[in-house]
Amino acid sequence: MYLHLGQAVVVPKKDVIGVFDLDNASWSPRTRRFLEKAEKEGRVVNAASDLPKSFVLRQRGDGSSVVYLSQLSSATLKGRAEVSWRE
């Protein structure tokens, strides 16, 4: 199954490590450093047409991680994931 993140971007649910609220998570200097490093390394995909509200961390098959910025709230993404997990 897949999780739709917005802007026609979908990721396999089995690869999702976590869904994070951008406002809350970015308070941590550690998280900010992680996001800055991912951006510098080209591991950030912007799936938001507007201001991003959340980010999804995905682990690819080769062990590397990718950060997806989404305009959807973490609660909305959580709800989408739970609905599709029940199916």
N, CA, C and O atoms as a Maestro MAE file, in Angstrom:
{
 s_m_m2io_version
 :::
 2.0.0
}

f_m_ct {
 s_m_title
 :::
 protein
 m_atom[348] {
  # First column is atom index #
  i_m_mmod_type
  r_m_x_coord
  r_m_y_coord
  r_m_z_coord
  i_m_residue_number
  s_m_chain_name
  s_m_pdb_residue_name
  s_m_pdb_atom_name
  i_m_atomic_number
  :::
  1 25 0.840 -1.180 0.000 1 A "MET " " N  " 7
  2 3 0.000 0.000 0.000 1 A "MET " " CA " 6
  3 2 0.892 1.253 0.000 1 A "MET " " C  " 6
  4 15 2.080 1.206 0.318 1 A "MET " " O  " 8
  5 25 0.267 2.353 -0.367 2 A "TYR " " N  " 7
  6 3 0.994 3.606 -0.514 2 A "TYR " " CA " 6
  7 2 0.350 4.707 0.316 2 A "TYR " " C  " 6
  8 15 -0.832 4.653 0.657 2 A "TYR " " O  " 8
  9 25 1.161 5.698 0.625 3 A "LEU " " N  " 7
  10 3 0.686 6.868 1.354 3 A "LEU " " CA " 6
  11 2 0.843 8.079 0.440 3 A "LEU " " C  " 6
  12 15 1.945 8.381 -0.017 3 A "LEU " " O  " 8
  13 25 -0.274 8.777 0.174 4 A "HIS " " N  " 7
  14 3 -0.265 9.967 -0.675 4 A "HIS " " CA " 6
  15 2 0.117 11.168 0.168 4 A "HIS " " C  " 6
  16 15 -0.537 11.463 1.168 4 A "HIS " " O  " 8
  17 25 1.185 11.870 -0.235 5 A "LEU " " N  " 7
  18 3 1.704 12.997 0.540 5 A "LEU " " CA " 6
  19 2 1.284 14.348 -0.009 5 A "LEU " " C  " 6
  20 15 1.521 15.373 0.629 5 A "LEU " " O  " 8
  21 25 0.663 14.369 -1.182 6 A "GLY " " N  " 7
  22 3 0.288 15.619 -1.820 6 A "GLY " " CA " 6
  23 2 1.082 15.822 -3.095 6 A "GLY " " C  " 6
  24 15 2.157 15.245 -3.260 6 A "GLY " " O  " 8
  25 25 0.554 16.645 -4.003 7 A "GLN " " N  " 7
  26 3 1.226 16.980 -5.265 7 A "GLN " " CA " 6
  27 2 1.622 15.736 -6.053 7 A "GLN " " C  " 6
  28 15 2.705 15.690 -6.637 7 A "GLN " " O  " 8
  29 25 0.764 14.741 -6.072 8 A "ALA " " N  " 7
  30 3 0.980 13.499 -6.831 8 A "ALA " " CA " 6
  31 2 2.207 12.722 -6.365 8 A "ALA " " C  " 6
  32 15 2.796 11.966 -7.138 8 A "ALA " " O  " 8
  33 25 2.590 12.906 -5.111 9 A "VAL " " N  " 7
  34 3 3.711 12.165 -4.541 9 A "VAL " " CA " 6
  35 2 3.165 11.090 -3.614 9 A "VAL " " C  " 6
  36 15 2.413 11.375 -2.682 9 A "VAL " " O  " 8
  37 25 3.555 9.860 -3.883 10 A "VAL " " N  " 7
  38 3 3.169 8.740 -3.037 10 A "VAL " " CA " 6
  39 2 4.419 7.961 -2.658 10 A "VAL " " C  " 6
  40 15 5.381 7.893 -3.424 10 A "VAL " " O  " 8
  41 25 4.391 7.371 -1.457 11 A "VAL " " N  " 7
  42 3 5.502 6.544 -1.004 11 A "VAL " " CA " 6
  43 2 4.949 5.228 -0.472 11 A "VAL " " C  " 6
  44 15 3.827 5.191 0.034 11 A "VAL " " O  " 8
  45 25 5.711 4.158 -0.578 12 A "PRO " " N  " 7
  46 3 5.265 2.894 0.004 12 A "PRO " " CA " 6
  47 2 5.200 3.016 1.527 12 A "PRO " " C  " 6
  48 15 6.147 3.479 2.162 12 A "PRO " " O  " 8
  49 25 4.090 2.601 2.096 13 A "LYS " " N  " 7
  50 3 3.924 2.724 3.546 13 A "LYS " " CA " 6
  51 2 4.974 1.944 4.313 13 A "LYS " " C  " 6
  52 15 5.388 2.356 5.396 13 A "LYS " " O  " 8
  53 25 5.404 0.829 3.764 14 A "LYS " " N  " 7
  54 3 6.380 -0.004 4.469 14 A "LYS " " CA " 6
  55 2 7.722 0.709 4.635 14 A "LYS " " C  " 6
  56 15 8.518 0.332 5.495 14 A "LYS " " O  " 8
  57 25 7.981 1.729 3.826 15 A "ASP " " N  " 7
  58 3 9.232 2.476 3.888 15 A "ASP " " CA " 6
  59 2 9.179 3.687 4.816 15 A "ASP " " C  " 6
  60 15 10.209 4.306 5.083 15 A "ASP " " O  " 8
  61 25 7.989 4.030 5.311 16 A "VAL " " N  " 7
  62 3 7.833 5.234 6.135 16 A "VAL " " CA " 6
  63 2 8.368 4.962 7.539 16 A "VAL " " C  " 6
  64 15 7.925 4.040 8.224 16 A "VAL " " O  " 8
  65 25 9.322 5.779 7.944 17 A "ILE " " N  " 7
  66 3 9.892 5.688 9.289 17 A "ILE " " CA " 6
  67 2 9.059 6.509 10.262 17 A "ILE " " C  " 6
  68 15 8.824 6.090 11.396 17 A "ILE " " O  " 8
  69 25 8.609 7.691 9.812 18 A "GLY " " N  " 7
  70 3 7.816 8.542 10.683 18 A "GLY " " CA " 6
  71 2 7.206 9.718 9.955 18 A "GLY " " C  " 6
  72 15 7.661 10.121 8.884 18 A "GLY " " O  " 8
  73 25 6.167 10.257 10.563 19 A "VAL " " N  " 7
  74 3 5.483 11.454 10.081 19 A "VAL " " CA " 6
  75 2 5.585 12.481 11.198 19 A "VAL " " C  " 6
  76 15 5.211 12.195 12.336 19 A "VAL " " O  " 8
  77 25 6.081 13.664 10.891 20 A "PHE " " N  " 7
  78 3 6.381 14.656 11.917 20 A "PHE " " CA " 6
  79 2 5.735 16.001 11.607 20 A "PHE " " C  " 6
  80 15 5.715 16.438 10.456 20 A "PHE " " O  " 8
  81 25 5.213 16.648 12.627 21 A "ASP " " N  " 7
  82 3 4.680 17.997 12.511 21 A "ASP " " CA " 6
  83 2 5.867 18.944 12.405 21 A "ASP " " C  " 6
  84 15 6.728 18.958 13.285 21 A "ASP " " O  " 8
  85 25 5.921 19.718 11.358 22 A "LEU " " N  " 7
  86 3 7.075 20.577 11.101 22 A "LEU " " CA " 6
  87 2 7.239 21.662 12.159 22 A "LEU " " C  " 6
  88 15 8.366 21.955 12.561 22 A "LEU " " O  " 8
  89 25 6.146 22.264 12.620 23 A "ASP " " N  " 7
  90 3 6.251 23.311 13.636 23 A "ASP " " CA " 6
  91 2 6.809 22.776 14.944 23 A "ASP " " C  " 6
  92 15 7.695 23.387 15.541 23 A "ASP " " O  " 8
  93 25 6.300 21.649 15.387 24 A "ASN " " N  " 7
  94 3 6.750 21.085 16.660 24 A "ASN " " CA " 6
  95 2 8.146 20.486 16.577 24 A "ASN " " C  " 6
  96 15 8.972 20.716 17.461 24 A "ASN " " O  " 8
  97 25 8.413 19.733 15.540 25 A "ALA " " N  " 7
  98 3 9.695 19.036 15.424 25 A "ALA " " CA " 6
  99 2 10.851 19.994 15.162 25 A "ALA " " C  " 6
  100 15 11.972 19.743 15.606 25 A "ALA " " O  " 8
  101 25 10.597 21.082 14.453 26 A "SER " " N  " 7
  102 3 11.690 21.981 14.083 26 A "SER " " CA " 6
  103 2 12.161 22.866 15.235 26 A "SER " " C  " 6
  104 15 13.103 23.642 15.068 26 A "SER " " O  " 8
  105 25 11.527 22.764 16.393 27 A "TRP " " N  " 7
  106 3 12.031 23.479 17.571 27 A "TRP " " CA " 6
  107 2 13.364 22.902 18.031 27 A "TRP " " C  " 6
  108 15 14.200 23.617 18.583 27 A "TRP " " O  " 8
  109 25 13.553 21.643 17.809 28 A "SER " " N  " 7
  110 3 14.775 20.968 18.241 28 A "SER " " CA " 6
  111 2 15.945 21.325 17.320 28 A "SER " " C  " 6
  112 15 15.841 21.188 16.101 28 A "SER " " O  " 8
  113 25 17.050 21.779 17.900 29 A "PRO " " N  " 7
  114 3 18.228 22.061 17.068 29 A "PRO " " CA " 6
  115 2 18.720 20.817 16.332 29 A "PRO " " C  " 6
  116 15 19.242 20.912 15.221 29 A "PRO " " O  " 8
  117 25 18.552 19.668 16.946 30 A "ARG " " N  " 7
  118 3 18.976 18.409 16.328 30 A "ARG " " CA " 6
  119 2 18.163 18.131 15.050 30 A "ARG " " C  " 6
  120 15 18.712 17.717 14.029 30 A "ARG " " O  " 8
  121 25 16.862 18.365 15.130 31 A "THR " " N  " 7
  122 3 16.000 18.157 13.960 31 A "THR " " CA " 6
  123 2 16.328 19.165 12.875 31 A "THR " " C  " 6
  124 15 16.386 18.811 11.698 31 A "THR " " O  " 8
  125 25 16.542 20.416 13.257 32 A "ARG " " N  " 7
  126 3 16.898 21.442 12.267 32 A "ARG " " CA " 6
  127 2 18.201 21.081 11.554 32 A "ARG " " C  " 6
  128 15 18.305 21.229 10.337 32 A "ARG " " O  " 8
  129 25 19.199 20.605 12.316 33 A "ARG " " N  " 7
  130 3 20.467 20.194 11.699 33 A "ARG " " CA " 6
  131 2 20.254 19.020 10.743 33 A "ARG " " C  " 6
  132 15 20.830 18.980 9.656 33 A "ARG " " O  " 8
  133 25 19.418 18.064 11.161 34 A "PHE " " N  " 7
  134 3 19.122 16.906 10.310 34 A "PHE " " CA " 6
  135 2 18.484 17.351 8.993 34 A "PHE " " C  " 6
  136 15 18.885 16.899 7.920 34 A "PHE " " O  " 8
  137 25 17.490 18.239 9.081 35 A "LEU " " N  " 7
  138 3 16.803 18.709 7.878 35 A "LEU " " CA " 6
  139 2 17.737 19.523 6.982 35 A "LEU " " C  " 6
  140 15 17.689 19.394 5.759 35 A "LEU " " O  " 8
  141 25 18.581 20.355 7.580 36 A "GLU " " N  " 7
  142 3 19.537 21.147 6.801 36 A "GLU " " CA " 6
  143 2 20.530 20.237 6.076 36 A "GLU " " C  " 6
  144 15 20.850 20.464 4.910 36 A "GLU " " O  " 8
  145 25 21.013 19.209 6.771 37 A "LYS " " N  " 7
  146 3 21.959 18.273 6.164 37 A "LYS " " CA " 6
  147 2 21.292 17.507 5.021 37 A "LYS " " C  " 6
  148 15 21.891 17.333 3.960 37 A "LYS " " O  " 8
  149 25 20.064 17.052 5.232 38 A "ALA " " N  " 7
  150 3 19.341 16.327 4.188 38 A "ALA " " CA " 6
  151 2 19.155 17.214 2.955 38 A "ALA " " C  " 6
  152 15 19.280 16.748 1.823 38 A "ALA " " O  " 8
  153 25 18.856 18.486 3.182 39 A "GLU " " N  " 7
  154 3 18.667 19.413 2.057 39 A "GLU " " CA " 6
  155 2 19.980 19.615 1.299 39 A "GLU " " C  " 6
  156 15 19.990 19.600 0.068 39 A "GLU " " O  " 8
  157 25 21.070 19.801 2.011 40 A "LYS " " N  " 7
  158 3 22.374 19.987 1.365 40 A "LYS " " CA " 6
  159 2 22.774 18.761 0.557 40 A "LYS " " C  " 6
  160 15 23.428 18.882 -0.479 40 A "LYS " " O  " 8
  161 25 22.382 17.583 1.029 41 A "GLU " " N  " 7
  162 3 22.731 16.330 0.350 41 A "GLU " " CA " 6
  163 2 21.737 15.971 -0.755 41 A "GLU " " C  " 6
  164 15 21.896 14.948 -1.422 41 A "GLU " " O  " 8
  165 25 20.713 16.805 -0.952 42 A "GLY " " N  " 7
  166 3 19.742 16.559 -2.008 42 A "GLY " " CA " 6
  167 2 18.760 15.439 -1.685 42 A "GLY " " C  " 6
  168 15 18.246 14.776 -2.586 42 A "GLY " " O  " 8
  169 25 18.503 15.231 -0.398 43 A "ARG " " N  " 7
  170 3 17.599 14.161 0.025 43 A "ARG " " CA " 6
  171 2 16.248 14.688 0.495 43 A "ARG " " C  " 6
  172 15 15.552 14.023 1.263 43 A "ARG " " O  " 8
  173 25 15.875 15.886 0.033 44 A "VAL " " N  " 7
  174 3 14.589 16.481 0.399 44 A "VAL " " CA " 6
  175 2 13.739 16.612 -0.864 44 A "VAL " " C  " 6
  176 15 14.182 17.145 -1.882 44 A "VAL " " O  " 8
  177 25 12.505 16.112 -0.768 45 A "VAL " " N  " 7
  178 3 11.547 16.219 -1.868 45 A "VAL " " CA " 6
  179 2 10.410 17.109 -1.392 45 A "VAL " " C  " 6
  180 15 9.781 16.826 -0.372 45 A "VAL " " O  " 8
  181 25 10.149 18.172 -2.119 46 A "ASN " " N  " 7
  182 3 9.077 19.086 -1.746 46 A "ASN " " CA " 6
  183 2 7.778 18.646 -2.414 46 A "ASN " " C  " 6
  184 15 7.607 18.794 -3.624 46 A "ASN " " O  " 8
  185 25 6.867 18.102 -1.607 47 A "ALA " " N  " 7
  186 3 5.560 17.674 -2.109 47 A "ALA " " CA " 6
  187 2 4.487 18.670 -1.677 47 A "ALA " " C  " 6
  188 15 3.306 18.331 -1.607 47 A "ALA " " O  " 8
  189 25 4.908 19.903 -1.388 48 A "ALA " " N  " 7
  190 3 3.979 20.934 -0.916 48 A "ALA " " CA " 6
  191 2 3.927 22.071 -1.926 48 A "ALA " " C  " 6
  192 15 4.958 22.619 -2.315 48 A "ALA " " O  " 8
  193 25 2.717 22.417 -2.344 49 A "SER " " N  " 7
  194 3 2.573 23.569 -3.227 49 A "SER " " CA " 6
  195 2 2.493 24.856 -2.412 49 A "SER " " C  " 6
  196 15 2.674 25.954 -2.940 49 A "SER " " O  " 8
  197 25 2.224 24.706 -1.147 50 A "ASP " " N  " 7
  198 3 2.103 25.821 -0.214 50 A "ASP " " CA " 6
  199 2 3.170 25.638 0.866 50 A "ASP " " C  " 6
  200 15 4.114 24.868 0.684 50 A "ASP " " O  " 8
  201 25 3.026 26.327 1.963 51 A "LEU " " N  " 7
  202 3 3.948 26.138 3.081 51 A "LEU " " CA " 6
  203 2 3.814 24.713 3.620 51 A "LEU " " C  " 6
  204 15 2.697 24.248 3.850 51 A "LEU " " O  " 8
  205 25 4.927 24.017 3.825 52 A "PRO " " N  " 7
  206 3 4.827 22.660 4.363 52 A "PRO " " CA " 6
  207 2 4.394 22.678 5.825 52 A "PRO " " C  " 6
  208 15 4.796 23.550 6.597 52 A "PRO " " O  " 8
  209 25 3.568 21.700 6.191 53 A "LYS " " N  " 7
  210 3 3.094 21.567 7.568 53 A "LYS " " CA " 6
  211 2 3.714 20.364 8.264 53 A "LYS " " C  " 6
  212 15 3.755 20.291 9.492 53 A "LYS " " O  " 8
  213 25 4.198 19.421 7.457 54 A "SER " " N  " 7
  214 3 4.760 18.210 8.041 54 A "SER " " CA " 6
  215 2 5.870 17.686 7.154 54 A "SER " " C  " 6
  216 15 6.051 18.128 6.019 54 A "SER " " O  " 8
  217 25 6.612 16.727 7.704 55 A "PHE " " N  " 7
  218 3 7.574 16.023 6.875 55 A "PHE " " CA " 6
  219 2 7.514 14.541 7.187 55 A "PHE " " C  " 6
  220 15 7.227 14.125 8.309 55 A "PHE " " O  " 8
  221 25 7.795 13.762 6.158 56 A "VAL " " N  " 7
  222 3 7.762 12.309 6.256 56 A "VAL " " CA " 6
  223 2 9.175 11.810 5.996 56 A "VAL " " C  " 6
  224 15 9.821 12.203 5.025 56 A "VAL " " O  " 8
  225 25 9.639 10.946 6.873 57 A "LEU " " N  " 7
  226 3 10.957 10.354 6.710 57 A "LEU " " CA " 6
  227 2 10.777 8.947 6.158 57 A "LEU " " C  " 6
  228 15 10.061 8.122 6.726 57 A "LEU " " O  " 8
  229 25 11.443 8.696 5.040 58 A "ARG " " N  " 7
  230 3 11.317 7.404 4.359 58 A "ARG " " CA " 6
  231 2 12.688 6.775 4.211 58 A "ARG " " C  " 6
  232 15 13.660 7.448 3.868 58 A "ARG " " O  " 8
  233 25 12.758 5.480 4.473 59 A "GLN " " N  " 7
  234 3 13.997 4.743 4.234 59 A "GLN " " CA " 6
  235 2 13.854 3.965 2.933 59 A "GLN " " C  " 6
  236 15 12.941 3.153 2.777 59 A "GLN " " O  " 8
  237 25 14.764 4.222 2.007 60 A "ARG " " N  " 7
  238 3 14.742 3.531 0.723 60 A "ARG " " CA " 6
  239 2 15.364 2.143 0.870 60 A "ARG " " C  " 6
  240 15 15.977 1.823 1.888 60 A "ARG " " O  " 8
  241 25 15.193 1.337 -0.157 61 A "GLY " " N  " 7
  242 3 15.702 -0.029 -0.152 61 A "GLY " " CA " 6
  243 2 17.204 -0.129 0.016 61 A "GLY " " C  " 6
  244 15 17.708 -1.130 0.525 61 A "GLY " " O  " 8
  245 25 17.930 0.906 -0.409 62 A "ASP " " N  " 7
  246 3 19.393 0.878 -0.285 62 A "ASP " " CA " 6
  247 2 19.875 1.361 1.082 62 A "ASP " " C  " 6
  248 15 21.080 1.469 1.310 62 A "ASP " " O  " 8
  249 25 18.941 1.651 1.995 63 A "GLY " " N  " 7
  250 3 19.300 2.075 3.347 63 A "GLY " " CA " 6
  251 2 19.380 3.575 3.531 63 A "GLY " " C  " 6
  252 15 19.451 4.048 4.665 63 A "GLY " " O  " 8
  253 25 19.372 4.337 2.451 64 A "SER " " N  " 7
  254 3 19.417 5.797 2.568 64 A "SER " " CA " 6
  255 2 18.029 6.328 2.922 64 A "SER " " C  " 6
  256 15 17.017 5.660 2.707 64 A "SER " " O  " 8
  257 25 18.005 7.527 3.460 65 A "SER " " N  " 7
  258 3 16.726 8.122 3.846 65 A "SER " " CA " 6
  259 2 16.422 9.340 2.983 65 A "SER " " C  " 6
  260 15 17.320 10.000 2.461 65 A "SER " " O  " 8
  261 25 15.120 9.615 2.852 66 A "VAL " " N  " 7
  262 3 14.644 10.768 2.096 66 A "VAL " " CA " 6
  263 2 13.613 11.483 2.954 66 A "VAL " " C  " 6
  264 15 12.812 10.843 3.635 66 A "VAL " " O  " 8
  265 25 13.633 12.808 2.919 67 A "VAL " " N  " 7
  266 3 12.670 13.627 3.638 67 A "VAL " " CA " 6
  267 2 11.699 14.211 2.622 67 A "VAL " " C  " 6
  268 15 12.110 14.823 1.637 67 A "VAL " " O  " 8
  269 25 10.417 14.016 2.869 68 A "TYR " " N  " 7
  270 3 9.366 14.572 2.010 68 A "TYR " " CA " 6
  271 2 8.645 15.660 2.784 68 A "TYR " " C  " 6
  272 15 8.120 15.405 3.868 68 A "TYR " " O  " 8
  273 25 8.613 16.865 2.243 69 A "LEU " " N  " 7
  274 3 7.852 17.956 2.845 69 A "LEU " " CA " 6
  275 2 6.436 17.900 2.288 69 A "LEU " " C  " 6
  276 15 6.242 17.757 1.081 69 A "LEU " " O  " 8
  277 25 5.449 18.014 3.174 70 A "SER " " N  " 7
  278 3 4.057 17.921 2.746 70 A "SER " " CA " 6
  279 2 3.259 19.104 3.268 70 A "SER " " C  " 6
  280 15 3.484 19.577 4.382 70 A "SER " " O  " 8
  281 25 2.327 19.576 2.455 71 A "GLN " " N  " 7
  282 3 1.437 20.651 2.889 71 A "GLN " " CA " 6
  283 2 0.320 20.112 3.774 71 A "GLN " " C  " 6
  284 15 -0.418 20.885 4.384 71 A "GLN " " O  " 8
  285 25 0.192 18.789 3.845 72 A "LEU " " N  " 7
  286 3 -0.832 18.167 4.690 72 A "LEU " " CA " 6
  287 2 -0.329 18.080 6.124 72 A "LEU " " C  " 6
  288 15 0.868 17.926 6.368 72 A "LEU " " O  " 8
  289 25 -1.250 18.180 7.059 73 A "SER " " N  " 7
  290 3 -0.855 18.098 8.463 73 A "SER " " CA " 6
  291 2 -0.459 16.676 8.810 73 A "SER " " C  " 6
  292 15 -0.851 15.733 8.123 73 A "SER " " O  " 8
  293 25 0.306 16.519 9.862 74 A "SER " " N  " 7
  294 3 0.701 15.186 10.309 74 A "SER " " CA " 6
  295 2 -0.529 14.376 10.719 74 A "SER " " C  " 6
  296 15 -0.552 13.158 10.536 74 A "SER " " O  " 8
  297 25 -1.546 15.029 11.265 75 A "ALA " " N  " 7
  298 3 -2.778 14.335 11.648 75 A "ALA " " CA " 6
  299 2 -3.504 13.790 10.416 75 A "ALA " " C  " 6
  300 15 -4.028 12.676 10.448 75 A "ALA " " O  " 8
  301 25 -3.538 14.566 9.337 76 A "THR " " N  " 7
  302 3 -4.172 14.113 8.099 76 A "THR " " CA " 6
  303 2 -3.421 12.920 7.519 76 A "THR " " C  " 6
  304 15 -4.034 11.937 7.102 76 A "THR " " O  " 8
  305 25 -2.097 13.008 7.495 77 A "LEU " " N  " 7
  306 3 -1.301 11.900 6.968 77 A "LEU " " CA " 6
  307 2 -1.462 10.648 7.829 77 A "LEU " " C  " 6
  308 15 -1.528 9.532 7.314 77 A "LEU " " O  " 8
  309 25 -1.523 10.848 9.134 78 A "LYS " " N  " 7
  310 3 -1.731 9.719 10.046 78 A "LYS " " CA " 6
  311 2 -3.075 9.053 9.757 78 A "LYS " " C  " 6
  312 15 -3.171 7.827 9.709 78 A "LYS " " O  " 8
  313 25 -4.105 9.865 9.568 79 A "GLY " " N  " 7
  314 3 -5.420 9.329 9.258 79 A "GLY " " CA " 6
  315 2 -5.434 8.560 7.949 79 A "GLY " " C  " 6
  316 15 -6.051 7.499 7.859 79 A "GLY " " O  " 8
  317 25 -4.758 9.084 6.932 80 A "ARG " " N  " 7
  318 3 -4.676 8.393 5.650 80 A "ARG " " CA " 6
  319 2 -3.964 7.053 5.802 80 A "ARG " " C  " 6
  320 15 -4.376 6.049 5.222 80 A "ARG " " O  " 8
  321 25 -2.904 7.052 6.579 81 A "ALA " " N  " 7
  322 3 -2.151 5.816 6.774 81 A "ALA " " CA " 6
  323 2 -2.979 4.778 7.529 81 A "ALA " " C  " 6
  324 15 -2.958 3.596 7.183 81 A "ALA " " O  " 8
  325 25 -3.698 5.208 8.544 82 A "GLU " " N  " 7
  326 3 -4.497 4.274 9.336 82 A "GLU " " CA " 6
  327 2 -5.642 3.694 8.523 82 A "GLU " " C  " 6
  328 15 -5.940 2.506 8.645 82 A "GLU " " O  " 8
  329 25 -6.287 4.502 7.701 83 A "VAL " " N  " 7
  330 3 -7.379 4.009 6.872 83 A "VAL " " CA " 6
  331 2 -6.867 2.945 5.914 83 A "VAL " " C  " 6
  332 15 -7.476 1.884 5.777 83 A "VAL " " O  " 8
  333 25 -5.767 3.220 5.262 84 A "SER " " N  " 7
  334 3 -5.258 2.257 4.287 84 A "SER " " CA " 6
  335 2 -4.632 1.038 4.955 84 A "SER " " C  " 6
  336 15 -4.559 -0.022 4.332 84 A "SER " " O  " 8
  337 25 -4.180 1.154 6.200 85 A "TRP " " N  " 7
  338 3 -3.626 -0.013 6.893 85 A "TRP " " CA " 6
  339 2 -4.744 -0.961 7.279 85 A "TRP " " C  " 6
  340 15 -4.516 -2.167 7.369 85 A "TRP " " O  " 8
  341 25 -5.948 -0.451 7.511 86 A "ARG " " N  " 7
  342 3 -7.069 -1.301 7.885 86 A "ARG " " CA " 6
  343 2 -7.602 -2.102 6.711 86 A "ARG " " C  " 6
  344 15 -8.268 -3.121 6.896 86 A "ARG " " O  " 8
  345 25 -7.311 -1.644 5.512 87 A "GLU " " N  " 7
  346 3 -7.856 -2.307 4.321 87 A "GLU " " CA " 6
  347 2 -7.091 -3.579 4.025 87 A "GLU " " C  " 6
  348 15 -7.403 -4.276 3.059 87 A "GLU " " O  " 8
  :::
 }
 m_bond[347] {
  # First column is bond index #
  i_m_from
  i_m_to
  i_m_order
  :::
  1 1 2 1
  2 2 3 1
  3 3 4 2
  4 3 5 1
  5 5 6 1
  6 6 7 1
  7 7 8 2
  8 7 9 1
  9 9 10 1
  10 10 11 1
  11 11 12 2
  12 11 13 1
  13 13 14 1
  14 14 15 1
  15 15 16 2
  16 15 17 1
  17 17 18 1
  18 18 19 1
  19 19 20 2
  20 19 21 1
  21 21 22 1
  22 22 23 1
  23 23 24 2
  24 23 25 1
  25 25 26 1
  26 26 27 1
  27 27 28 2
  28 27 29 1
  29 29 30 1
  30 30 31 1
  31 31 32 2
  32 31 33 1
  33 33 34 1
  34 34 35 1
  35 35 36 2
  36 35 37 1
  37 37 38 1
  38 38 39 1
  39 39 40 2
  40 39 41 1
  41 41 42 1
  42 42 43 1
  43 43 44 2
  44 43 45 1
  45 45 46 1
  46 46 47 1
  47 47 48 2
  48 47 49 1
  49 49 50 1
  50 50 51 1
  51 51 52 2
  52 51 53 1
  53 53 54 1
  54 54 55 1
  55 55 56 2
  56 55 57 1
  57 57 58 1
  58 58 59 1
  59 59 60 2
  60 59 61 1
  61 61 62 1
  62 62 63 1
  63 63 64 2
  64 63 65 1
  65 65 66 1
  66 66 67 1
  67 67 68 2
  68 67 69 1
  69 69 70 1
  70 70 71 1
  71 71 72 2
  72 71 73 1
  73 73 74 1
  74 74 75 1
  75 75 76 2
  76 75 77 1
  77 77 78 1
  78 78 79 1
  79 79 80 2
  80 79 81 1
  81 81 82 1
  82 82 83 1
  83 83 84 2
  84 83 85 1
  85 85 86 1
  86 86 87 1
  87 87 88 2
  88 87 89 1
  89 89 90 1
  90 90 91 1
  91 91 92 2
  92 91 93 1
  93 93 94 1
  94 94 95 1
  95 95 96 2
  96 95 97 1
  97 97 98 1
  98 98 99 1
  99 99 100 2
  100 99 101 1
  101 101 102 1
  102 102 103 1
  103 103 104 2
  104 103 105 1
  105 105 106 1
  106 106 107 1
  107 107 108 2
  108 107 109 1
  109 109 110 1
  110 110 111 1
  111 111 112 2
  112 111 113 1
  113 113 114 1
  114 114 115 1
  115 115 116 2
  116 115 117 1
  117 117 118 1
  118 118 119 1
  119 119 120 2
  120 119 121 1
  121 121 122 1
  122 122 123 1
  123 123 124 2
  124 123 125 1
  125 125 126 1
  126 126 127 1
  127 127 128 2
  128 127 129 1
  129 129 130 1
  130 130 131 1
  131 131 132 2
  132 131 133 1
  133 133 134 1
  134 134 135 1
  135 135 136 2
  136 135 137 1
  137 137 138 1
  138 138 139 1
  139 139 140 2
  140 139 141 1
  141 141 142 1
  142 142 143 1
  143 143 144 2
  144 143 145 1
  145 145 146 1
  146 146 147 1
  147 147 148 2
  148 147 149 1
  149 149 150 1
  150 150 151 1
  151 151 152 2
  152 151 153 1
  153 153 154 1
  154 154 155 1
  155 155 156 2
  156 155 157 1
  157 157 158 1
  158 158 159 1
  159 159 160 2
  160 159 161 1
  161 161 162 1
  162 162 163 1
  163 163 164 2
  164 163 165 1
  165 165 166 1
  166 166 167 1
  167 167 168 2
  168 167 169 1
  169 169 170 1
  170 170 171 1
  171 171 172 2
  172 171 173 1
  173 173 174 1
  174 174 175 1
  175 175 176 2
  176 175 177 1
  177 177 178 1
  178 178 179 1
  179 179 180 2
  180 179 181 1
  181 181 182 1
  182 182 183 1
  183 183 184 2
  184 183 185 1
  185 185 186 1
  186 186 187 1
  187 187 188 2
  188 187 189 1
  189 189 190 1
  190 190 191 1
  191 191 192 2
  192 191 193 1
  193 193 194 1
  194 194 195 1
  195 195 196 2
  196 195 197 1
  197 197 198 1
  198 198 199 1
  199 199 200 2
  200 199 201 1
  201 201 202 1
  202 202 203 1
  203 203 204 2
  204 203 205 1
  205 205 206 1
  206 206 207 1
  207 207 208 2
  208 207 209 1
  209 209 210 1
  210 210 211 1
  211 211 212 2
  212 211 213 1
  213 213 214 1
  214 214 215 1
  215 215 216 2
  216 215 217 1
  217 217 218 1
  218 218 219 1
  219 219 220 2
  220 219 221 1
  221 221 222 1
  222 222 223 1
  223 223 224 2
  224 223 225 1
  225 225 226 1
  226 226 227 1
  227 227 228 2
  228 227 229 1
  229 229 230 1
  230 230 231 1
  231 231 232 2
  232 231 233 1
  233 233 234 1
  234 234 235 1
  235 235 236 2
  236 235 237 1
  237 237 238 1
  238 238 239 1
  239 239 240 2
  240 239 241 1
  241 241 242 1
  242 242 243 1
  243 243 244 2
  244 243 245 1
  245 245 246 1
  246 246 247 1
  247 247 248 2
  248 247 249 1
  249 249 250 1
  250 250 251 1
  251 251 252 2
  252 251 253 1
  253 253 254 1
  254 254 255 1
  255 255 256 2
  256 255 257 1
  257 257 258 1
  258 258 259 1
  259 259 260 2
  260 259 261 1
  261 261 262 1
  262 262 263 1
  263 263 264 2
  264 263 265 1
  265 265 266 1
  266 266 267 1
  267 267 268 2
  268 267 269 1
  269 269 270 1
  270 270 271 1
  271 271 272 2
  272 271 273 1
  273 273 274 1
  274 274 275 1
  275 275 276 2
  276 275 277 1
  277 277 278 1
  278 278 279 1
  279 279 280 2
  280 279 281 1
  281 281 282 1
  282 282 283 1
  283 283 284 2
  284 283 285 1
  285 285 286 1
  286 286 287 1
  287 287 288 2
  288 287 289 1
  289 289 290 1
  290 290 291 1
  291 291 292 2
  292 291 293 1
  293 293 294 1
  294 294 295 1
  295 295 296 2
  296 295 297 1
  297 297 298 1
  298 298 299 1
  299 299 300 2
  300 299 301 1
  301 301 302 1
  302 302 303 1
  303 303 304 2
  304 303 305 1
  305 305 306 1
  306 306 307 1
  307 307 308 2
  308 307 309 1
  309 309 310 1
  310 310 311 1
  311 311 312 2
  312 311 313 1
  313 313 314 1
  314 314 315 1
  315 315 316 2
  316 315 317 1
  317 317 318 1
  318 318 319 1
  319 319 320 2
  320 319 321 1
  321 321 322 1
  322 322 323 1
  323 323 324 2
  324 323 325 1
  325 325 326 1
  326 326 327 1
  327 327 328 2
  328 327 329 1
  329 329 330 1
  330 330 331 1
  331 331 332 2
  332 331 333 1
  333 333 334 1
  334 334 335 1
  335 335 336 2
  336 335 337 1
  337 337 338 1
  338 338 339 1
  339 339 340 2
  340 339 341 1
  341 341 342 1
  342 342 343 1
  343 343 344 2
  344 343 345 1
  345 345 346 1
  346 346 347 1
  347 347 348 2
  :::
 }
}
